[in-house]
Amino acid sequence: MTLSNRIRLIARIASLGTVSIALHALAAGDPVHGNWPKWRGPNQNGISTETGWVIQGADKPLWTVKVGIGYSAVAVHDGRVFTMGYDVDRSVDMITCINEDTGEQVWKYEYAADIWNKGHDGGTLSTPTVDGEHLYTKNREGKCYCFEAATGKVLWYKDLQALYGPQTGLWGFASAPLIVGDSVIVDAGMTIALDKTTGDLLWKTRDYGQGYSTPIDFAFGGTRLIAVMNASGLVILDAGSGAERFVHEWKTFNDINAATPIIIDDRIFISSGANHGCAMLRLHEDRLEVLWESKVLKTAMNAAVLWQNNLYGFDDGVLKCVDLDGNEKWMERGLGLGAMSIADGRMIIMDKAGALIIADANPVRYNEMYHVQVLDGGKFWTTPILTGGRVYCRNSLGDLVCRDHRGPV
């Protein structure tokens, strides 16, 4: 939150009581402005750390805008919303920066691209990443950009296919850029590390075949590692050098390994759709150990979310809660192939029909607390996100809606 916005908020709350109450409200959880700078949020786990937001949102959305067709989620940073979409009429990809309060466009950047409508409506797949003053994007053709986040000025551009020759796969490259230290990691079948300031190559791996998952970085044994799901399966790399540490084969129909791995201490949970299933692995210094493997949770598009030692996610078209030993705790049918995140112990869900649902994240039963229709038409595979007390929902037709869950101030 900017200083001016903090002062205005304190003044508003102080008018109702004392400044100390206002300061306490800010410390307890700031639902007015928040940051969700990258895929799966600030901690790469699909969880918002915000408190202070309300389940029962405002009757009408704050704003709705057209951002182009596709499935890009939003990145939110310092009052700006960043997303990607495709303009079918003009055959261009668009990176759009939006004012989070008004929905007005701050800036837009466009470049020529193909639609890639193979088995679905096509359009953009990947989500932008904000790192400080910079914004990073990668499209399904391997075009990578670094922008000045405030203005949209291009700082560098790299065409991965032209430079390094990775194979795009059936649906193109889908992963979001991942910032690790001074590098930006992009997965394109081969995992590639670029200098985040210049775009120069730092290292690249062999080509494992194109999957559709975004990598995740984590610490193990004093070393920074990267977990990547590609066409071959799970690959563990050294973050500094790209050296291969381990490979766990996990072949899925059409290479649709799309879910980001979930790191649980020294364990790694992986899952895929196409009737494949999931597995829990343990990472040792010299090997990956399979603890269990099951078809209890087959995540087709989005990874599950780990909350208080249980996994919540879509098993194809059924929402489930599964414990860390692979035991199903409950299932809820009728929501279809949707997407979800978690905030303050509540699941934030988009169902197959465009309804926003808020439900209690508990292992005992599915308990729906809020249900409202927010979008119509298209597919609803994009993760709904809560940040700054606002919930962002999108369909594949390019309608992006911002709903107000800040409550009274």
C-alpha positions, 0 to 999 in steps of 0.5 A: 500500500502506498503511503498516501493510501495508508494515510487516507485509510487511517483518516477514515477509520480514525473518524470512527474512533481513534488513530490507534484503532486504525493502526491496529486495523492495518497491522491485523490484516490490510484488506484494502491493498495487497500484492499477488505478484506471480503464479500461485501467489507470493509464496507459490502455494495458491494461498492468500495470507490476507485476513480482514476480508468478508465472505459476503461481497458487494452486490455489484462488481467493482469493475469488469473489463475485456482483456482478450481471450485466454486463461492468464490469471492476474498478477497484482502489485502496488495498485496495478493489475497485470494480465494477458489476453489475445485479440482474435480480430487483430491476431495479437497478444496483449499485456494489459496493466489495469488500475485496481480501483477503477478498472481503467487501463494504465498501459497496454503492449501488443505483438503479433501471435497465433491463436493456438486454438487446438482443442479449446478456444485458444489464446494466452496461457501464461500469467505475468510475474512482477518483481519489484519495478519489473514485469516479466511475461512469456507466451505460448510461442516462447516470446519473453519480455521484461517491462518497466512495470509502471509504464510498459516500456520494454527493457528486453525481449528474447525469442526462446524458439529462435535462440534455443530451439525448444519444441512447443508441444501441442498447446505451446508454452504455458508456464509463468516466469519464475524469479529466483535471485538474479535470474528469471526461470522459464520452462519450455521443455528445456528449463532456461535461466536468463539474467533478469536484468539483461535477458542474457542466458545463464544456463539451460538444460536438455530438452525434456519435452514440453509440459504445461506446469510452472516451476517452483523453487525451494530450499533443501539441504542448504541448496536452492532447487527447482522442481519442474513438471515437463513431458518426462515427469518431475525434474529437480534442478540446481537453481544456480547452475541448472544441473540435474539432480533427479528425474522421476518419470511421470508420463501422461496422455498428450504430455499434459503435466500441468500442475505445479508441484507442491513442496511439503518439507522434504516431500513433493506432491505431484499430480496430473489429469488424463486419468493418471493420478498423483504421487507423494515423493520424499527427497533424499540427498541421493534419490527420490523415494515414492511414498505412495501413488494413487488416482485419488486426485487427478488435477487436470489444469490447476494444482491442488492447494495444501492447507493444514495438512490436507490437499484441496483440488479438482479431481477432474470434475470433482472437488476433493479434500485428500490427506497427505497419506492419499486418503479421500476425506470428502468429495463434492460433485457438480462444480465441474472442471474449475479452479480454486485458491485459499484465503484465511481458511476458505476456498475461493472457487470458480465452478464450471458455470461461472459462479464464484463460491466461497467454502470452508476449507476443512477436512470434515465436509464441504461447507458452502458459505457464499455463491454468486454468478459472476461470469457467463460463457467460455471456460473457467479454468483460470484461478480466482485470486483474492488480494487487497480484499478484491476477488479477481475472476476470469473466463476464457472469453476474456472477461475479467471481473473484480469483486469487492470483498473488503467489507465496511471500513 
